């Protein structure tokens, strides 16, 4: 969002529709549209800030002790708010984790953020994070996770579940590519649902996982909301597992 002024109105309407439907977590980042996404979000939540759980992310290149603080201030200005509910390191960069965590903890103490987390961290990254001072305060890990990319189920997902660290699943319908899978289409028809709703329902079934589907179309936002009402049988979950097999070995963490 925020890359094209011609679509800005629809993007703002979509976000407001999500809020109206109780979908109150909004995820953005300074990277998206070079800050333009944050500006769209700021307009969408104007007058409704207290309804929103607001998430943004810092570029790794800005994740120094001083740089993360300055980047956060810029994000807050674009979002037209005084605080973030969650601030994430977008992916690992060259700055030591200890330095980034120190910056995050300072932002938290100042009331600029309520909590902090990471994105695109695998198990070894998480182990290292927990070894630095205050690293155990990590509140979430946002990673690529959907029916077609289940690699985290082998080790990262259970690792996070055991430690009560939520997983935020980005690209939950694989940027639309999943929706053409024949088995997904067949199961969706069985439940008078759409393939996207089944793909989102798969993630909603996982403990400690929240999905963040993006849509600039208010009708699609309503469709996404409908995934909550999908109630599949164990037999159909097994069929879905056969069509999209879980991992049998460790895989490198995938990213988009």
N, C-alpha and C positions, 0 to 999 in steps of 0.2 A: 504494500500500500504506500501511497505518497509519491509514486514515480510519475504519475500523469495527472495533471490538473483536471483533465476532462472526466476522470473517473472519481475524483475526490468526493463528490456528493454521494455517490453510491457507496463508497467505502465507509463514509461517516454513518450513513443510514444503516448499513449492515452491522456495524459495531453497536449502534444504538438498539437495533433489533435484538442482537444477542443479549444485551443487558436486560431488555424488556422480558426476554424469555428465561432470565435467571442464569445466563452463561456469563458470569461476572469476572472471570480471569481473562485479562488481555495481555498478550505477550508481544513485545516489540524489541527493538535494539537500535543503537546509534548507527549501526551499519546499514540497516534497511533504508533504501532510498536516500542514503547519506543524511539521515536525520528526518527526512520527509515523512517517514512512517510514524515517528513519534509526534510530529506536528498534527497528523491526521487523528491519531489517538487523543491528543490533547483537546481537539475540537469536539470529538465524539463524547468525551466524558465531562465536558464543561457542565457544571452544576450538578454532576452526579458522582463526583470523585469518591465519596464515601461508600458507594455501591460496588466499587471496583477493587479487585485484587490486581494491582498493576506491576508488571514485570518488564524490565529492560535489561540490556546486556552491554558490557563494555568490550571494545576491541582489545585483543591481547596487546597490541602496540601501545595502548593507553593504560595498561594495567600495572603501572608502577605505583609506588606509595603516593606520589603527588599526582600523577597522571590520572589515576582512577577517580580521585576526588574531583578533579577538574572536569573529567568526562561526565561524571554523575551530575554535576552542577549544570552542564550544558543540556543533558537529557531532561533534567527537571524543568529547565526553562522552556524547552520545546514542548514538553508535555503539559506545561502550565500547572504544575503542582509543586507542593513542598516536600513530598516524600514518595519513595517507591516502596512497595510491599516486598519486593524481591529483586535483587540486583545480581546478575550472573556474569561470570567471566565467560566470554563467548567460546573460546577454545584456548588451549594451552599455547603460550607464547614464550618469549625469552626471559621475561621477568620471573624471579624466584617466586614460588607460591607463597612463601612466608611474607614477602613484600606486599603481594596483592591482598592476602588475608588481613594484613595489618591495615591497609587502606580501607578495606571493607568494614573492619571492626571500628575504625575511626568514624566512618560514615554512619554506622549504626549508633554509635555513642552520641553523635551529633543529631540524631533523629532524621537524617536524610534518607535512610533506608531502614526497613523493619527487619530484614533478613537478607542473607546473601547465599549464593550457590554457584554452581559451575555448569558448563555445557560441553558436550563432546569429551567427557572424561571416561576412560576405561578403568578397569579394576586396579591396575597398577598405579594409574594417576590418582585414584581415590585413596589408595593405601598411602601414597606419598602425602596427599593433602592432609589426611588425618594425623600424620606424624609431625606436622608443623604446629607451632603455638596457635591455639584457637581454631585449628583446622576442623575440629570436631563440630564446630557450629554450622557447618555446611547444611543448608536447608533443602537443597534439591539438586538434581543432575538432569539436564535436558539433553536428550539424545535422539537420534534417528531410530524410530521403532514403529513398525506396522506389520501387517500380515505377511508381507513379502520380505521383510527384513527383521527376522526374529533372533539374530545372533546374540543379543544381550540376554536372552533367556538362559543361555548356557551358564553364565557366571555373574555378569554385572547386575542383572535384575535381582537374583536371589541375594547377592551381596548387599544391595541397597535395601531390599525388603527386610533382611535380618537386622539392619541398623536403623530402620524406620526413616530412611532417606527417600523421599518421593522421586519417582521418575516422571519427567515431563516428556511425552512422546511427540516429537515434531515430525512433520510430513506424514500424518497418520493414514492418508490415502495415497501416498507416494505420488503427490502432485497430479492425481487423477489417473495414473497409469494402472492402478489396481482395478479400477472400475470395469475394465473390459474382460476380466478373467471369467471364463464360462461357468466355473463352479460357484463363484461368488454371485454371479447373476442368477444362477438357478436357485441357490439358497435364498437369496433376497426375494425372489418371486414367491417362494413357499411361505414367507412371512409377510407378504404384501409390503415389503420394505424395499429400499434402494440398496445397491451394492455399497454405497458410501456409508449407509446406516449400519450395515453388517460389519464393515471394516472398523467403524468406530466402536460398535458394541463389543468387538473382540478386545479392544484395549480397555474398555470400561469394566470388563470381567476380571482384569488383572488387579491384584491388590497393590495399592501404593502407586498406581499409574494414572496420570491425567493426560488426555490428548488435547492438542491445540490446533484444530483444523482452521484453516484460513479461508474466508470467502468474502468477496466483494458484492455478492448477490444476496439480498435479504431473503429470497426464497430458499436459497441453499442453506442459509443460516438456520432457517426454520426446519429444513430437512435434517441438518446436523443434530438439532435439538431432539428430533424424533428418535435418534439412536438410543436414547435412554430407555425407551419403551420396548425395545426389542428383547424378547425372552425366548431364547433358543433352547432346544432340547440337547441333552448330552450326546445323543446320536448325531445331531447335525454339527455340534462342536467337533466331534471326532472326524466327520467328513471334511470339515474345514481344515483340521490338522493334517489330514492326508493330502489335501490340495496344497497346503502351505506348511510343509513339515518344519517342526521345531529343530534347532541345531543339535547335532550329535557330537560336536567337537567345538573347541574354542575357535572363534573367528575374530579377526581384527575388527575393532569398532568401525562401523560404517558411518560416513558423513555425506551430507549433501551441501 
